[in-house]
Amino acid sequence: MTDRNKIVYGQWTFLDKDIKSGNMYLAMSLMSDSLEANTFSATVECSDKTILDFERNAPLTYYSRGRQKGIFYIQSITRVGPTEYTLSATSAIGLLIEGLHYGGIYTGQTVAEVLPSICGTVPYVIKMDLRDIALYGWLPVATPRDNLSQVLFAIGASIKTDLDGVLHIESLWNGISGTFGKDRMYQGPSVDYTSKVTQVVVTEHQYVEGGDETELFSGSTQEGDVITFDEPMYNLQATGFTILESNANYAKVSAGSGTLKGNAYIHNTRQVAQDVLTANESNVKTVTKATLVSLVNSYAVTERVANYYKSTQTINANAVYQGENPGDLLSTWHPYDLEAVSSCLQSADISISNTLKSEETLLVGFTPLEQEQTVTYDQRELLVSSGT
């Protein structure tokens, strides 16, 4: 009989008889306002103690019924018995949680130009219709994952981890890709109902030169020291040491003793609002810290946020897992209305056994908006007097 589950990690292969328990968790934020890593864990029988001499981020591959289900990256191995070990691993998004991306001011650089500095050595592919979208605004010094989330939110894209472990950046498809029928559900499904959102308000950001000069650092430095700023700066000037490299968020300097000065960008904001649903009590959702939302894309972003908040029902159900992925639209059996509804899978918490059992959450009625070509501007005029 063919093994239903198989884990391959380094020199070890674990089959059904070796796998005591396991779990695979898949999730996606449908607005990409945050990026959650998929995870994999399994407790296995292994007589070789050298399994504890692991290399962090080494790949682990999981197969179900002979089909590869994903590549994950080892984060820890815990000994839980004389010959039992728990392997814990994360998806490629998890590799972006650590480290720093130094961000900067963006004045029309394309997504294709910005992504390499964010993703680094983590492999990714991006759909052609997203590559040339221009970015305007600011990214702070943050983790690569957080700044990647900002980019995806600004352009209306999502991210999935392919079976080969590569990140796929694309727009969510608005077509039905499968069914989640009554025959797959276990007993005890539930439906959460959230209060209606009446309006969304998205803050648009603009950064222009013209701020006052500020002393950013004073003292002694060592070769290669990095001085970071709480807000974006321009016109950096050093006395007593040399600026080796810099952008609006930081300066790497030589050894010396002196001062670093710069001028602050003027940060202008504007609020863009859109009504969502009608209710007796006002319930407004705001987006304030998405600093790549600019004059170029603020209305498109606001429309996407409003579209997300139109959905007020979430189905929670235990089911037989059949390979669906977060972001997929499914024709779903509504356990209380007793009819098929369109829903979008948000997460799947899968228990590894002879039959894969998944605890799934599905947002009812959510359909992604079609990606439209963004119209950008290449000229700005500063108005300094009253008038239209």
VOKEVEX-452548 format. One line per 5 residues: for each residue y, x, z of C-alpha. Coordinates in Angstrom, 3 decimals, m for minus. Each point is the difference from the previous one (the first is absolute). Example, Ala and Ser with C-alpha at 12.3 -4.5 7.8 and 13.67 -1.06 7.14 Angstrom:
BEGIN
m4.500 12.300 7.800; 3.440 1.370 m0.660 $
***
This chain:
BEGIN
0.000 0.000 0.000; 3.416 1.355 m0.974; 2.354 0.726 2.900; 2.816 m2.521 0.206; 2.478 2.425 1.573 $
0.574 3.697 m0.491; 2.573 2.424 1.395; 0.506 3.420 m1.557; 2.003 2.526 1.974; m0.153 3.732 m0.711 $
m3.620 1.170 0.064; m1.191 m3.192 1.696; m1.221 m3.271 m1.473; m0.562 m2.949 2.337; m2.113 m2.976 m1.097 $
m0.746 m3.369 1.625; m2.397 1.501 2.553; 2.677 2.493 1.088; 2.959 m2.409 0.196; 0.154 m1.733 3.394 $
3.229 m1.911 m0.631; 3.055 0.174 m2.204; 3.296 m1.583 m0.955; 2.343 0.129 m3.000; 3.502 m1.439 0.360 $
2.132 m0.762 m3.068; 3.583 m1.306 0.187; 3.221 m0.317 m1.982; 3.567 m1.084 0.681; 0.724 m2.353 m2.884 $
3.699 0.998 0.007; m0.722 3.753 0.450; 2.505 0.020 2.853; m2.603 2.067 1.854; m3.113 1.897 m1.067 $
m3.164 m0.372 2.045; m2.835 2.464 m0.498; m3.510 m1.275 m0.645; m2.531 1.349 2.488; m3.730 0.671 0.185 $
m2.171 0.735 3.030; m3.733 0.268 0.501; m2.369 1.118 2.731; m2.864 2.010 m1.467; m3.162 1.742 1.131 $
0.145 3.753 m0.683; m2.095 2.828 1.454; 2.372 2.708 m1.271; 2.661 0.852 2.608; 2.009 1.946 m2.559 $
1.342 m3.353 m1.189; 2.568 0.437 2.777; 1.438 3.045 m1.804; 1.864 m2.289 m2.356; 3.023 0.629 m2.184 $
2.662 m2.651 0.489; 0.725 m1.989 m3.193; m3.354 0.938 m1.530; m1.173 m2.831 m2.303; m2.599 m2.595 0.981 $
m1.453 m2.410 m2.562; m1.493 m3.390 0.838; m2.450 m1.896 m2.252; m1.280 m3.561 0.314; m3.012 m1.107 m2.046 $
0.346 3.069 m2.181; 3.691 m0.589 m0.788; 2.742 2.261 1.256; 2.399 m1.942 2.228; 2.517 2.693 0.751 $
0.893 3.551 0.922; 1.443 0.606 3.452; 1.147 3.141 1.820; m1.462 1.114 3.334; 2.429 m0.079 2.943 $
m2.378 0.438 2.917; m3.691 0.215 0.941; m1.033 m1.108 3.493; m3.382 0.710 1.558; m1.182 m3.254 1.621 $
m3.616 0.925 0.746; m2.433 2.927 m0.130; m0.364 m0.419 m3.776; 2.586 m2.697 m0.785; 3.478 0.588 m1.378 $
2.869 m2.309 m0.938; 1.804 0.999 m3.204; 3.581 m1.276 m0.296; 1.850 0.259 m3.293; 3.155 m1.249 m1.725 $
0.988 m0.808 m3.567; 2.390 2.101 m2.065; 2.986 m1.909 1.427; m0.988 1.331 3.404; 0.515 3.537 m1.300 $
3.697 m0.836 m0.454; 0.539 m0.960 3.636; 0.552 3.590 1.120; 2.585 2.483 m1.205; 3.586 m0.511 m1.100 $
1.690 m1.067 m3.193; 3.622 1.125 m0.007; 1.281 m2.915 m2.053; 3.563 0.239 m1.292; 2.599 m1.888 m2.023 $
m1.276 m1.503 m3.264; 2.363 m0.664 m2.880; m2.327 m1.165 m2.758; m3.035 2.251 0.332; m3.096 m1.767 m1.282 $
m3.017 m0.976 2.071; m2.061 2.532 m1.971; 2.430 2.746 1.004; 0.036 m0.927 3.703; m3.674 m0.679 0.713 $
m1.329 3.604 m0.238; 2.179 1.118 2.911; m1.266 m2.929 2.095; m3.720 0.028 m0.813; m0.425 3.781 m0.127 $
m3.686 0.858 m0.455; m1.212 m3.593 0.492; m1.147 m1.184 m3.452; 1.614 m3.103 m1.494; 0.501 m1.798 m3.295 $
2.849 m2.364 m0.851; 0.194 m2.707 m2.649; 2.212 0.873 m2.954; 2.340 m2.978 0.485; 0.995 1.338 3.444 $
0.441 3.682 m0.785; 3.506 m0.162 m1.474; 1.637 m2.328 2.524; 3.124 1.732 1.334; 0.616 0.299 3.738 $
3.394 m0.229 1.678; 0.719 0.434 3.694; m1.297 2.158 2.826; m3.275 1.001 1.584; 0.106 1.536 3.493 $
m2.146 2.815 1.360; m3.220 m1.902 0.684; m3.745 0.129 m0.514; m1.139 m0.068 m3.629; m1.646 m3.368 0.657 $
3.226 m1.586 1.249; 2.067 1.273 m2.925; m2.684 m1.009 m2.504; 0.145 m3.489 1.502; 3.773 m0.046 m0.563 $
m0.465 0.891 m3.671; m2.694 m2.648 m0.551; 2.039 m2.687 1.754; 3.048 0.819 m2.142; m1.869 m0.223 m3.317 $
m2.344 m2.900 0.838; m3.219 2.010 m0.210; m3.151 0.138 2.098; m2.509 2.716 0.712; m3.775 m0.157 m0.062 $
m2.591 2.671 0.670; m2.463 0.215 m2.869; m3.722 0.653 0.461; 0.644 3.670 m0.824; 2.486 0.318 2.866 $
3.043 0.171 m2.285; 3.085 m2.055 0.829; 0.844 m2.539 m2.710; 3.625 m1.131 m0.133; 0.371 m3.222 m1.948 $
1.370 m3.534 0.101; m2.206 m2.656 1.513; m1.719 m2.139 m2.654; 0.908 m3.700 0.133; m3.301 m1.208 m1.450 $
m3.068 m1.236 1.874; m2.559 2.800 0.262; m2.810 m1.701 1.908; m1.185 m2.855 2.220; m0.362 m0.356 3.749 $
m2.154 m3.098 0.204; m1.347 m2.076 2.853; m3.462 1.499 m0.617; 1.272 3.454 1.071; 1.661 m1.091 3.251 $
m1.683 0.184 3.382; 0.705 m2.616 2.631; 3.300 m0.024 1.864; 2.784 0.663 m2.540; 3.558 m0.678 1.137 $
3.421 m0.483 m1.570; 3.246 1.366 1.444; 3.214 m1.872 m0.763; 3.289 1.881 0.385; 3.435 m1.574 0.331 $
1.918 m0.472 m3.222; 2.409 2.747 m1.023; 3.239 m1.616 m1.124; 1.782 3.061 m1.377; m0.444 3.726 m0.614 $
2.890 2.476 0.188; m0.418 3.463 m1.516; 2.513 2.779 0.634; 1.115 1.951 m3.060; 1.016 3.643 0.568 $
2.463 2.289 m1.772; 0.791 3.643 0.789; 3.150 1.570 m1.428; 1.753 3.289 0.674; 3.239 m0.092 1.950 $
m0.818 0.364 3.698; 1.588 2.393 2.488; m1.188 3.551 0.543; m2.380 0.375 2.953; m1.402 3.011 1.838 $
m3.750 m0.361 m0.310; m1.187 3.115 1.840; 1.407 2.888 1.985; m2.024 2.929 1.347; m2.629 2.571 m0.917 $
m2.690 m0.543 m2.622; m3.233 1.662 m1.048; m1.047 0.536 m3.616; m1.322 m3.298 m1.376; 1.318 m2.263 2.749 $
0.475 m3.594 m1.185; 3.006 m1.950 1.259; m0.315 m3.760 m0.533; 2.729 m2.671 0.078; m0.043 m3.536 1.409 $
1.968 m1.293 m2.988; 0.349 1.269 m3.581; 2.531 2.789 m0.604; 1.485 1.811 m2.999; 2.172 3.067 m0.631 $
m1.983 2.138 2.464; 1.719 3.256 1.012; m1.421 2.736 2.250; 1.812 2.803 1.802; m1.981 2.849 1.589 $
m3.246 m0.780 m1.814; m1.105 m1.094 m3.479; m1.318 m3.345 m1.217; m3.327 0.733 m1.705; m0.695 m3.557 m1.165 $
1.316 m3.426 0.870; 0.461 m3.642 m0.860; 1.921 m2.842 1.612; m2.312 m0.013 3.032; m0.587 3.651 0.864 $
0.850 3.642 m0.508; m2.436 2.908 0.182; 1.947 3.068 1.093; m0.275 3.773 0.371; 0.183 1.950 3.246 $
3.466 0.302 1.478; 2.505 m1.495 2.379; 2.661 m2.450 m1.055; 0.683 m3.598 m0.976; m1.096 m2.558 m2.577 $
2.416 m2.684 m1.136; m0.199 m2.865 m2.462; 1.595 m3.264 m1.060; m1.616 m3.345 0.768; m0.728 m2.541 m2.704 $
1.779 m3.321 0.397; m2.683 m2.634 0.544; 0.916 m3.420 m1.377; m2.215 m3.048 0.430; m0.143 m3.515 m1.385 $
m2.275 m2.895 0.945; m1.834 m1.946 m2.698; m1.416 m3.362 1.108; m2.458 m2.445 m1.529; m1.187 m3.356 1.333 $
m3.760 m0.405 0.393; m1.200 m3.262 1.600; 1.700 m3.006 1.547; m0.421 m0.548 3.743; 1.892 m1.642 2.845 $
0.395 3.306 1.842; 1.350 3.116 m1.686; m2.449 2.918 m0.220; 1.486 3.018 m1.785; m1.931 3.194 m0.820 $
2.063 3.148 m0.549; m0.655 3.332 m1.700; 2.540 2.602 1.120; m1.516 3.482 m0.163; m1.314 0.145 m3.571 $
2.496 2.639 m1.131; m1.195 0.104 m3.623; 1.165 m3.599 m0.441; 3.196 0.354 m2.011; 2.209 m1.879 m2.443 $
m2.688 0.674 m2.595; m2.904 m1.795 1.656; 1.283 m2.061 2.946; m0.385 m3.402 m1.682; m3.517 0.798 m1.234 $
m1.011 1.217 3.467; 1.465 m3.109 1.640; m1.901 m2.233 m2.420; m3.279 1.794 0.802; 0.570 m0.291 3.758 $
0.830 m3.707 m0.329; m3.112 m0.535 m2.106; m2.158 1.563 2.718; 1.434 m2.177 2.767; m0.634 m3.219 m1.945 $
m3.616 0.220 1.190; m0.589 m1.375 3.493; m3.806 m0.213 0.261; m2.539 2.755 0.658; m3.737 m0.654 m0.174 $
m2.145 2.100 2.374; m3.682 m0.049 m0.839; m3.179 1.986 0.505; m1.799 0.288 m3.291; m2.563 1.874 m2.049 $
1.976 2.863 m1.520; m0.210 0.220 m3.792; 2.301 2.897 m0.841; 3.407 m1.706 m0.037; 2.995 2.203 0.798 $
3.277 m0.730 1.815; 2.558 m1.171 m2.545; m2.585 m1.982 m1.995; 0.760 m3.662 m0.706; m3.030 m2.161 0.757 $
m0.851 m3.641 m0.540; m0.737 m0.799 3.656; m1.658 m2.938 1.724; 2.416 m1.446 2.564; m2.168 m0.771 3.048 $
2.145 m2.955 1.178; 1.588 m1.453 m3.130; m3.448 0.251 m1.666; 1.329 1.129 m3.353; 0.373 3.195 m1.988 $
3.344 1.773 0.446; 1.416 3.226 m1.382; 0.331 2.720 2.637; 0.636 3.736 0.149; m2.266 2.255 2.049 $
1.962 1.942 2.635; m2.772 1.721 1.935; m3.775 0.312 0.228; m1.725 1.359 3.115; m3.535 0.753 m1.180 $
m3.056 0.593 2.200; m2.565 2.268 m1.632; m3.540 m1.388 0.159; m2.673 m1.268 m2.375; 2.473 m2.713 m1.004 $
3.664 0.962 0.085; 1.817 m2.490 2.230; 3.792 m0.065 m0.255; 2.720 m1.538 2.134; 2.700 m0.834 m2.550 $
3.597 m1.239 0.086; 1.396 m1.765 m3.071; 3.592 m1.124 m0.580; m0.103 m3.470 m1.564; 2.262 m0.721 m2.961 $
1.349 3.521 m0.454; 0.290 1.077 m3.642; 1.714 3.307 m0.866; 3.056 m0.208 m2.218; m0.259 1.621 m3.403 $
1.541 3.465 m0.219; 3.142 m0.169 m2.116; 1.833 2.850 m1.632; 2.767 1.148 2.334; 3.475 0.308 m1.510 $
1.867 2.975 1.458; 3.563 1.200 m0.143; 1.270 3.476 m0.845; 3.655 m0.367 0.938; 1.899 m0.852 3.159 $
3.655 m0.883 0.474; 1.670 0.201 3.423; 2.426 m2.884 0.693; 2.878 1.083 2.234; 2.310 m3.038 m0.117 $
m0.203 m3.758 0.300; m0.981 m2.186 m2.896; m3.084 m1.165 m1.854 $
***
